[in-house]
Amino acid sequence: MKKSSAFLFLLLSAITLSCTQKIANNNDRALADSLLKINVAAFNSGSGQKIADMYTDDCLNLSNGQGIWSKDSILAWANATVPAIRNFNAVLGPTTVTSDLVFMQKYWTLDYLAGSNTLPAKGLSILIWTKQQDGGWKITMEKSEYSFKTF
């Protein structure tokens, strides 16, 4: 019950913020851009650990209806998936920045190696980054929907 309550709180907070605030100044835009660059670099690094390091220990990742809860689970998924990812690119969508939360949408593409085939993929992700005690930022929740072109 505790995890679902935290998830619901973060989701409602993000929805409320996205409806009331947008990137208002250059500092907010620079922060959002820097977090997106960190995200793109992690997915292009070839390192599952670099991907997992973006997330909090108790993060939630929902992708195409499947849930992954915890940084350890993200690491296992990333180690299995990242060797097949090539050419990950993303652009920033509507984003809200507060002093301790960044609610970000990103539109992305990548090439996924499936045996001898390369499958183009594209998707939309919503990320909730929260400010950490050390002043850094980590992803608390990510929701993604994507598809592969199989022909």
Number of C-alpha atoms within 10 A of each C-alpha: 6 7 12 9 10 11 16 12 12 17 15 12 14 20 13 11 18 18 9 9 12 16 18 11 9 9 11 18 17 12 15 21 15 12 20 20 15 15 19 18 16 20 22 19 17 18 17 20 18 19 24 24 16 21 25 19 17 16 23 23 24 16 14 12 9 9 13 17 15 17 23 18 18 23 19 13 15 19 18 11 16 20 16 16 19 18 13 19 19 20 14 17 13 12 22 24 22 14 8 11 21 26 26 23 22 18 16 17 19 21 19 21 16 10 8 6 10 17 19 17 17 18 16 18 20 21 22 26 24 21 16 13 7 6 9 10 20 22 27 23 23 21 18 18 13 14 13 15 11 9 5
